[in-house]
Amino acid sequence: MNLGIAGKWALVCGASKGLGFGCAQALAREGVHVVIVARGAEALEAAAARLRQDAPAGTQVEPIAVDITTADGRAKVFAFRKDYDIVVTNAGGPPPGDFRDWDREAWIKAVDANMLTPIELIKATVDGMAARGFGRIVNITSSSVKSPIDILGLSNGARSGLTGFVAGVARTSKLASANVTINNLLPGTFDTDRIKTTLEGTSKKTGKSVEEVRQQRMGTIPAKRFGTPEEFGTACAFLCSAHASYITGQNLLIDGGAYPGTY
Protein backbone atom coordinates (compact mmCIF):
# COMPACT_ATOMS: atom_id res chain seq x y z
CA MET A 1 0.00 0.00 0.00
CA ASN A 2 1.26 3.45 -0.90
CA LEU A 3 0.76 5.47 2.29
CA GLY A 4 0.68 8.75 0.40
CA ILE A 5 3.22 10.56 2.59
CA ALA A 6 6.39 10.51 0.50
CA GLY A 7 8.12 13.87 0.67
CA LYS A 8 6.57 14.84 4.00
CA TRP A 9 8.77 15.84 6.94
CA ALA A 10 8.67 13.90 10.20
CA LEU A 11 10.15 14.51 13.62
CA VAL A 12 10.72 11.25 15.48
CA CYS A 13 11.85 11.35 19.10
CA GLY A 14 13.86 8.68 20.89
CA ALA A 15 14.77 7.33 17.47
CA SER A 16 18.25 5.93 17.99
CA LYS A 17 16.90 2.48 18.87
CA GLY A 18 13.85 0.49 19.89
CA LEU A 19 10.34 1.59 19.07
CA GLY A 20 11.37 5.10 18.05
CA PHE A 21 13.81 3.69 15.53
CA GLY A 22 11.13 1.32 14.24
CA CYS A 23 8.83 4.28 13.56
CA ALA A 24 11.57 6.30 11.86
CA GLN A 25 12.51 3.29 9.73
CA ALA A 26 8.94 2.69 8.56
CA LEU A 27 8.49 6.35 7.67
CA ALA A 28 11.84 6.64 5.88
CA ARG A 29 11.02 3.56 3.82
CA GLU A 30 7.93 5.42 2.62
CA GLY A 31 10.09 8.30 1.40
CA VAL A 32 9.35 10.55 4.36
CA HIS A 33 12.20 12.91 5.29
CA VAL A 34 12.95 12.24 8.94
CA VAL A 35 14.57 14.32 11.64
CA ILE A 36 15.57 11.86 14.33
CA VAL A 37 16.28 12.91 17.88
CA ALA A 38 17.96 11.20 20.83
CA ARG A 39 20.45 12.17 23.51
CA GLY A 40 23.30 9.85 22.48
CA ALA A 41 25.09 11.27 19.44
CA GLU A 42 27.02 8.11 18.53
CA ALA A 43 23.99 5.81 18.60
CA LEU A 44 21.94 8.41 16.73
CA GLU A 45 24.49 8.70 13.92
CA ALA A 46 24.57 4.91 13.61
CA ALA A 47 20.76 4.87 13.41
CA ALA A 48 20.83 7.57 10.72
CA ALA A 49 23.24 5.50 8.63
CA ARG A 50 20.93 2.48 8.83
CA LEU A 51 17.90 4.58 7.87
CA ARG A 52 19.67 6.04 4.83
CA GLN A 53 20.45 2.54 3.58
CA ASP A 54 16.77 1.58 3.79
CA ALA A 55 15.21 4.76 2.41
CA PRO A 56 14.45 5.54 -1.24
CA ALA A 57 16.90 7.78 -3.05
CA GLY A 58 16.48 11.43 -2.18
CA THR A 59 15.01 10.78 1.26
CA GLN A 60 16.68 12.98 3.86
CA VAL A 61 17.64 11.66 7.29
CA GLU A 62 18.81 14.33 9.72
CA PRO A 63 20.06 13.34 13.20
CA ILE A 64 19.98 15.94 15.99
CA ALA A 65 21.48 14.83 19.29
CA VAL A 66 19.54 16.70 21.97
CA ASP A 67 17.43 16.07 25.04
CA ILE A 68 13.97 16.78 23.65
CA THR A 69 12.56 17.07 27.18
CA THR A 70 14.42 20.36 27.64
CA ALA A 71 13.51 23.76 26.22
CA ASP A 72 17.01 24.07 24.77
CA GLY A 73 16.70 20.71 23.04
CA ARG A 74 13.37 21.62 21.47
CA ALA A 75 14.75 24.99 20.39
CA LYS A 76 17.56 23.28 18.47
CA VAL A 77 15.12 20.94 16.73
CA PHE A 78 12.88 23.79 15.63
CA ALA A 79 15.86 25.94 14.65
CA PHE A 80 16.74 23.23 12.13
CA ARG A 81 13.20 23.13 10.78
CA LYS A 82 10.10 24.96 11.94
CA ASP A 83 7.37 22.96 10.24
CA TYR A 84 6.76 19.22 10.47
CA ASP A 85 3.97 17.23 8.85
CA ILE A 86 4.42 14.26 11.18
CA VAL A 87 5.53 14.18 14.81
CA VAL A 88 6.18 11.00 16.77
CA THR A 89 6.68 11.70 20.47
CA ASN A 90 8.58 9.15 22.52
CA ALA A 91 10.43 9.18 25.83
CA GLY A 92 11.83 6.42 27.99
CA GLY A 93 9.55 5.38 30.80
CA PRO A 94 10.22 6.48 34.38
CA PRO A 95 11.82 3.91 36.70
CA PRO A 96 9.67 1.41 38.61
CA GLY A 97 9.29 1.51 42.35
CA ASP A 98 7.05 2.12 45.35
CA PHE A 99 5.09 5.38 45.28
CA ARG A 100 6.00 5.93 48.93
CA ASP A 101 9.61 6.45 47.88
CA TRP A 102 8.98 9.04 45.15
CA ASP A 103 9.46 12.66 46.06
CA ARG A 104 8.14 15.69 44.23
CA GLU A 105 11.22 15.85 42.01
CA ALA A 106 10.63 12.29 40.77
CA TRP A 107 7.04 13.12 39.88
CA ILE A 108 7.95 16.36 38.13
CA LYS A 109 10.62 14.59 36.09
CA ALA A 110 8.17 11.88 35.00
CA VAL A 111 5.42 14.34 34.11
CA ASP A 112 7.86 16.60 32.28
CA ALA A 113 9.19 13.80 30.06
CA ASN A 114 6.04 11.77 29.48
CA MET A 115 3.29 14.39 29.49
CA LEU A 116 4.51 17.96 29.20
CA THR A 117 7.15 17.37 26.49
CA PRO A 118 4.65 15.76 24.08
CA ILE A 119 2.23 18.60 24.81
CA GLU A 120 4.93 21.16 24.00
CA LEU A 121 5.65 19.40 20.69
CA ILE A 122 1.96 19.28 19.85
CA LYS A 123 1.57 22.97 20.67
CA ALA A 124 4.55 23.88 18.50
CA THR A 125 3.33 22.03 15.40
CA VAL A 126 -0.44 21.58 15.13
CA ASP A 127 -1.37 25.08 13.98
CA GLY A 128 1.10 24.90 11.10
CA MET A 129 -0.24 21.46 10.21
CA ALA A 130 -3.80 22.80 10.19
CA ALA A 131 -2.83 25.73 7.99
CA ARG A 132 -1.28 23.32 5.45
CA GLY A 133 -4.19 20.88 5.60
CA PHE A 134 -2.24 17.85 6.78
CA GLY A 135 -0.81 16.69 10.08
CA ARG A 136 -0.19 13.51 11.99
CA ILE A 137 0.91 13.26 15.61
CA VAL A 138 1.51 9.88 17.21
CA ASN A 139 2.42 9.59 20.87
CA ILE A 140 4.13 6.41 22.02
CA THR A 141 2.68 5.82 25.48
CA SER A 142 2.26 2.42 27.16
CA SER A 143 -0.14 -0.47 27.65
CA SER A 144 -0.17 0.60 31.31
CA VAL A 145 -2.56 3.37 30.28
CA LYS A 146 -5.16 0.64 29.72
CA SER A 147 -3.96 -1.77 32.39
CA PRO A 148 -1.93 -0.01 35.11
CA ILE A 149 1.07 -1.76 36.62
CA ASP A 150 1.48 -1.14 40.34
CA ILE A 151 5.26 -0.61 40.32
CA LEU A 152 5.01 1.80 37.36
CA GLY A 153 3.03 4.49 39.12
CA LEU A 154 5.12 7.33 37.69
CA SER A 155 4.43 6.09 34.17
CA ASN A 156 0.77 5.31 34.89
CA GLY A 157 0.16 8.82 36.13
CA ALA A 158 2.16 10.84 33.59
CA ARG A 159 1.07 8.90 30.51
CA SER A 160 -2.57 8.88 31.61
CA GLY A 161 -2.38 12.64 31.90
CA LEU A 162 -1.17 12.86 28.30
CA THR A 163 -3.93 10.48 27.21
CA GLY A 164 -6.58 12.72 28.76
CA PHE A 165 -5.12 15.81 27.15
CA VAL A 166 -4.99 14.18 23.70
CA ALA A 167 -8.60 12.97 24.03
CA GLY A 168 -9.71 16.57 24.22
CA VAL A 169 -7.40 18.41 21.84
CA ALA A 170 -7.62 15.80 19.06
CA ARG A 171 -11.36 16.32 18.82
CA THR A 172 -11.32 20.07 18.38
CA SER A 173 -12.93 20.94 15.08
CA LYS A 174 -10.08 23.28 14.14
CA LEU A 175 -7.74 20.32 13.96
CA ALA A 176 -9.96 17.38 12.99
CA SER A 177 -11.59 19.26 10.12
CA ALA A 178 -8.17 20.39 8.87
CA ASN A 179 -6.93 16.80 8.40
CA VAL A 180 -4.79 16.91 11.54
CA THR A 181 -4.97 13.78 13.66
CA ILE A 182 -3.51 12.96 17.07
CA ASN A 183 -3.40 9.36 18.27
CA ASN A 184 -1.59 7.27 20.84
CA LEU A 185 0.19 3.95 20.33
CA LEU A 186 0.22 1.76 23.43
CA PRO A 187 2.98 -0.86 23.26
CA GLY A 188 2.89 -4.03 25.28
CA THR A 189 6.08 -6.10 25.56
CA PHE A 190 8.47 -5.52 22.68
CA ASP A 191 11.90 -6.96 22.03
CA THR A 192 13.91 -3.87 22.92
CA ASP A 193 16.79 -3.00 25.23
CA ARG A 194 14.30 -2.08 27.96
CA ILE A 195 12.78 -5.57 28.13
CA LYS A 196 16.24 -7.15 27.98
CA THR A 197 17.27 -5.13 31.03
CA THR A 198 14.07 -6.14 32.81
CA LEU A 199 14.64 -9.81 32.05
CA GLU A 200 18.22 -9.63 33.28
CA GLY A 201 17.05 -8.03 36.51
CA THR A 202 14.43 -10.73 37.04
CA SER A 203 17.05 -13.37 36.30
CA LYS A 204 19.33 -12.04 39.03
CA LYS A 205 16.51 -11.88 41.56
CA THR A 206 15.10 -15.34 40.87
CA GLY A 207 18.25 -17.28 39.97
CA LYS A 208 16.63 -18.42 36.74
CA SER A 209 18.43 -18.03 33.42
CA VAL A 210 17.55 -15.05 31.25
CA GLU A 211 16.22 -17.40 28.59
CA GLU A 212 13.98 -19.15 31.10
CA VAL A 213 12.61 -15.82 32.31
CA ARG A 214 12.12 -14.76 28.70
CA GLN A 215 10.14 -17.89 27.85
CA GLN A 216 7.97 -17.49 30.94
CA ARG A 217 7.22 -13.89 30.07
CA MET A 218 6.32 -14.77 26.48
CA GLY A 219 4.08 -17.52 27.79
CA THR A 220 1.82 -14.90 29.40
CA ILE A 221 1.14 -13.31 26.00
CA PRO A 222 -1.50 -14.93 23.76
CA ALA A 223 0.76 -14.40 20.73
CA LYS A 224 3.49 -16.30 22.63
CA ARG A 225 6.18 -13.86 21.58
CA PHE A 226 7.39 -10.31 22.02
CA GLY A 227 6.61 -7.69 19.45
CA THR A 228 9.26 -6.30 17.11
CA PRO A 229 10.15 -2.64 16.64
CA GLU A 230 9.61 -3.08 12.90
CA GLU A 231 5.98 -4.14 13.23
CA PHE A 232 5.36 -1.38 15.75
CA GLY A 233 6.84 1.10 13.28
CA THR A 234 4.57 -0.17 10.53
CA ALA A 235 1.51 0.52 12.69
CA CYS A 236 2.86 4.00 13.38
CA ALA A 237 3.43 4.67 9.68
CA PHE A 238 -0.17 3.72 8.89
CA LEU A 239 -1.50 6.16 11.49
CA CYS A 240 0.68 8.79 9.83
CA SER A 241 -0.59 7.95 6.37
CA ALA A 242 -3.03 9.71 4.09
CA HIS A 243 -5.39 6.77 4.61
CA ALA A 244 -5.77 7.35 8.36
CA SER A 245 -7.41 10.77 8.21
CA TYR A 246 -10.61 9.48 9.88
CA ILE A 247 -8.77 8.11 12.92
CA THR A 248 -8.12 10.63 15.68
CA GLY A 249 -8.12 10.76 19.46
CA GLN A 250 -7.64 7.00 19.65
CA ASN A 251 -5.49 4.67 21.76
CA LEU A 252 -4.23 1.73 19.71
CA LEU A 253 -3.06 -1.12 21.91
CA ILE A 254 -0.32 -3.28 20.36
CA ASP A 255 0.38 -6.08 22.80
CA GLY A 256 -0.14 -9.47 21.16
CA GLY A 257 -3.48 -9.86 22.93
CA ALA A 258 -2.10 -9.45 26.46
CA TYR A 259 -4.74 -6.99 27.63
CA PRO A 260 -7.68 -9.11 28.87
CA GLY A 261 -10.43 -6.50 28.61
CA THR A 262 -13.29 -6.17 26.15
CA TYR A 263 -12.89 -2.40 25.70
Buried (B, 14 or more C-beta within 10 A) or exposed (E): EEBBBBEBBBBBBBBBBBBBBBBBBBBBBBBBBBBBBBBEEEBBBBBBEBBEEEBEEEBEBBBBBBBBBBEEBBEBBBEEEEBBBBBBBBBBBBEBEEEEEBEEEBBEBBBBBBBBBBBBBBEBBBBBBBEEEBBBBBBBBBBBBBBBEEEBBBBBBBBBBBBEBBBEBBEBEEBBEBBBBBBBBBBBBBBBEBBEEBBEEBBEEEEBEBEBBBEEBBEEBEEEEBBBBBEBBBBBBBBBBEBBBEBBBBBBBBBBEBBEEEE
